[in-house]
Amino acid sequence: MLRFAQAEDDRNKVVSALAQTEARSAICRLSKGNRMSPSEAALALDSLADELRRIIEQPVNPPVLEAAGTLIDRHYLRALDAVQLGSAIVARDLLAAPDMRFIASDKTLLEAAHAEGFDIWNPCD
């Protein structure tokens, strides 16, 4: 999430309303697993909060949930992954941004996003 926030132009950043919760969960799991110190985790959480203030947030609303249901049927995605991709699809349509890039580290989710017409990026690669 932080790499995405630093790598993209602020005007082009859109995240699902779930992004903050998912990123916080990942940071806390890294800290609990001793792969990140408590001070690094605190710094990451502060940076996340700062970055999210400059990013457009796509709410989880009925069109997103409808898209998510279709994506589950089409790509057999996990529920939250389908909501993330559904958020991107709704935002892409609302912003008329056909060249929007979808960023994730889950290969199944990236494959589904690519099949839905997104340019994709795995920041772990």
C-alpha positions as CSV (number, residue, x, y, z in Angstrom):
1,M,0.0,0.0,0.0
2,L,2.7,2.4,0.9
3,R,4.7,1.6,-2.2
4,F,1.6,2.3,-4.3
5,A,1.1,5.6,-2.5
6,Q,4.6,6.7,-3.2
7,A,4.8,5.3,-6.8
8,E,1.7,6.9,-8.3
9,D,0.6,10.4,-9.1
10,D,-1.8,11.5,-6.3
11,R,-4.5,12.5,-8.8
12,N,-4.7,8.9,-10.0
13,K,-5.0,7.0,-6.7
14,V,-8.2,5.3,-5.9
15,V,-8.6,2.7,-3.2
16,S,-11.5,0.7,-1.8
17,A,-12.8,1.8,1.6
18,L,-11.4,-1.6,2.7
19,A,-7.8,-0.7,1.9
20,Q,-7.1,1.0,5.2
21,T,-8.4,-2.0,7.2
22,E,-6.5,-4.5,5.0
23,A,-3.2,-2.5,5.2
24,R,-3.5,-2.1,9.0
25,S,-4.1,-5.8,9.3
26,A,-1.0,-6.6,7.2
27,I,1.1,-4.2,9.3
28,C,-0.1,-5.6,12.6
29,R,0.5,-9.2,11.4
30,L,4.0,-8.3,10.3
31,S,4.7,-6.8,13.7
32,K,3.1,-9.7,15.6
33,G,5.3,-12.1,13.5
34,N,8.4,-10.2,14.5
35,R,9.0,-9.2,10.8
36,M,8.6,-5.6,11.7
37,S,9.5,-3.9,15.0
38,P,6.8,-2.1,17.0
39,S,8.4,1.3,16.1
40,E,8.4,0.3,12.4
41,A,4.8,-0.7,12.6
42,A,3.9,2.6,14.3
43,L,5.7,4.5,11.6
44,A,4.1,2.5,8.8
45,L,0.6,3.1,10.3
46,D,1.3,6.8,10.6
47,S,2.5,6.9,7.0
48,L,-0.5,4.9,5.9
49,A,-2.8,7.5,7.6
50,D,-1.0,10.4,5.9
51,E,-1.2,8.8,2.4
52,L,-4.8,7.8,2.7
53,R,-5.7,11.5,3.2
54,R,-4.5,12.2,-0.3
55,I,-6.2,9.2,-2.0
56,I,-9.7,9.0,-3.4
57,E,-11.7,6.4,-1.5
58,Q,-14.3,4.3,-3.2
59,P,-17.0,3.5,-0.7
60,V,-18.4,0.0,-0.5
61,N,-21.9,0.7,-1.8
62,P,-24.6,-1.3,-3.6
63,P,-22.9,-1.0,-7.1
64,V,-19.6,-2.3,-5.6
65,L,-21.4,-5.2,-3.9
66,E,-23.2,-6.1,-7.1
67,A,-20.0,-6.0,-9.1
68,A,-18.3,-8.1,-6.3
69,G,-21.1,-10.8,-6.6
70,T,-20.6,-11.0,-10.4
71,L,-16.8,-11.2,-9.9
72,I,-17.2,-14.1,-7.4
73,D,-19.3,-16.0,-10.0
74,R,-16.9,-15.2,-12.8
75,H,-13.5,-15.6,-11.2
76,Y,-14.2,-17.6,-7.9
77,L,-12.6,-14.8,-5.8
78,R,-12.7,-14.6,-2.1
79,A,-15.3,-12.1,-0.8
80,L,-12.9,-9.2,0.2
81,D,-10.9,-9.6,-3.0
82,A,-14.1,-9.4,-5.0
83,V,-15.1,-6.2,-3.1
84,Q,-11.6,-4.7,-3.8
85,L,-11.9,-5.5,-7.5
86,G,-15.6,-4.4,-7.6
87,S,-14.5,-1.1,-6.0
88,A,-11.9,-0.6,-8.8
89,I,-14.4,-1.4,-11.5
90,V,-17.0,1.1,-10.1
91,A,-14.3,3.8,-9.7
92,R,-13.0,3.2,-13.2
93,D,-16.5,3.6,-14.6
94,L,-17.3,6.7,-12.5
95,L,-14.0,8.4,-13.3
96,A,-14.1,7.3,-17.0
97,A,-10.5,6.1,-16.5
98,P,-10.1,3.0,-18.8
99,D,-6.4,3.0,-18.3
100,M,-6.6,2.6,-14.5
101,R,-4.0,0.2,-13.0
102,F,-5.0,-2.4,-10.4
103,I,-2.3,-3.1,-7.8
104,A,-2.3,-6.2,-5.6
105,S,0.1,-8.9,-4.5
106,D,-2.4,-11.8,-4.7
107,K,-1.9,-13.6,-8.1
108,T,-5.5,-14.8,-8.4
109,L,-6.8,-11.3,-7.8
110,L,-4.4,-9.9,-10.3
111,E,-5.4,-12.5,-12.9
112,A,-9.1,-11.5,-12.4
113,A,-8.3,-7.8,-12.6
114,H,-6.4,-8.4,-15.8
115,A,-9.3,-10.4,-17.2
116,E,-11.5,-7.4,-16.3
117,G,-9.4,-5.1,-18.5
118,F,-7.0,-3.6,-15.9
119,D,-3.3,-3.0,-16.4
120,I,-1.9,-4.8,-13.3
121,W,1.1,-4.4,-11.0
122,N,2.3,-6.7,-8.3
123,P,4.6,-4.5,-6.0
124,C,6.2,-7.7,-4.7
125,D,7.7,-8.5,-8.1
